[in-house]
């Protein structure tokens, strides 16, 4: 889980580490679509696509 206040400082390297350090296999990410500010939505989607993790809007 990444809190809303930390989203501006997330980059691909950190996101990849989050996925790799999760004990269970990460099948997809769930994005709190209404809780994420506009500009960060496309940033997160792009990073998830770059590391090959599908996502669902919640």
BELRATA-V238438 format. One record per residue. N is the residue number from 1. RES is the residue in three letters. SS is DSSP state (2 for helix, 1 for strand, 0 for the rest). PSI is psi as a letter, one per 30 degrees, with the letter a starting at -180 (NA if undefined). Layout:
N&RES&SS&PSI ; N&RES&SS&PSI
//
This chain:
1&UNK&0&k ; 2&UNK&0&j ; 3&UNK&0&l ; 4&UNK&2&e ; 5&UNK&2&f ; 6&UNK&2&f ; 7&UNK&2&e ; 8&UNK&2&f ; 9&UNK&2&g ; 10&UNK&0&k ; 11&UNK&0&l ; 12&UNK&2&e ; 13&UNK&2&e ; 14&UNK&2&e ; 15&UNK&2&e ; 16&UNK&2&e ; 17&UNK&2&e ; 18&UNK&2&e ; 19&UNK&2&e ; 20&UNK&2&e ; 21&UNK&0&f ; 22&UNK&0&k ; 23&UNK&0&e ; 24&UNK&0&l ; 25&UNK&0&k ; 26&UNK&0&j ; 27&UNK&0&e ; 28&UNK&0&l ; 29&UNK&1&k ; 30&UNK&1&k ; 31&UNK&1&k ; 32&UNK&0&i ; 33&UNK&0&e ; 34&UNK&0&f ; 35&UNK&0&f ; 36&UNK&0&k ; 37&UNK&0&k ; 38&UNK&2&e ; 39&UNK&2&f ; 40&UNK&2&f ; 41&UNK&2&e ; 42&UNK&2&e ; 43&UNK&2&e ; 44&UNK&2&e ; 45&UNK&2&e ; 46&UNK&2&e ; 47&UNK&2&e ; 48&UNK&2&e ; 49&UNK&2&e ; 50&UNK&2&e ; 51&UNK&2&g ; 52&UNK&0&g ; 53&UNK&0&j ; 54&UNK&0&l ; 55&UNK&1&l ; 56&UNK&1&k ; 57&UNK&1&k ; 58&UNK&0&NA
//
